[in-house]
């Protein structure tokens, strides 16, 4: 195996991004950083590099240390063995809260069951 791999290939192979194109786009926009410096899709990654990878959906940045190199996509357990996650728990908690808030905001119109619960709370028939 080679001593370095393109960053977009590695991100795709380790399952941080669903496609290599999405990984390359994240690099091209300057969101992905190695040791604090923005990367291009053709940049190489080596074991020991510290990467800052933005979450695909939601706020926050994941901090990952490269342990091994991959060029082809493999199963999730094998992919997880190729990096060490150094992200603080507060980042994951903030992401979880953001996702819950987004889900709650996207509910839209109440269902019939929701409406009955609201009516129980507000006493719909009390005012008639």
Secondary structure, DSSP 8 states (H G I E B T S, - for coil): --S-EEHHHHHHHTTSSSSHHHHHHHHHTT--EETTEE--TT-EE-TT-EEEEE-SSSS-EEEEEE-S--SS---HHHHHTTEEE---HHHHHHHHHHHHHHHHHT--S--HHHHHHHHHHHTTTTT-
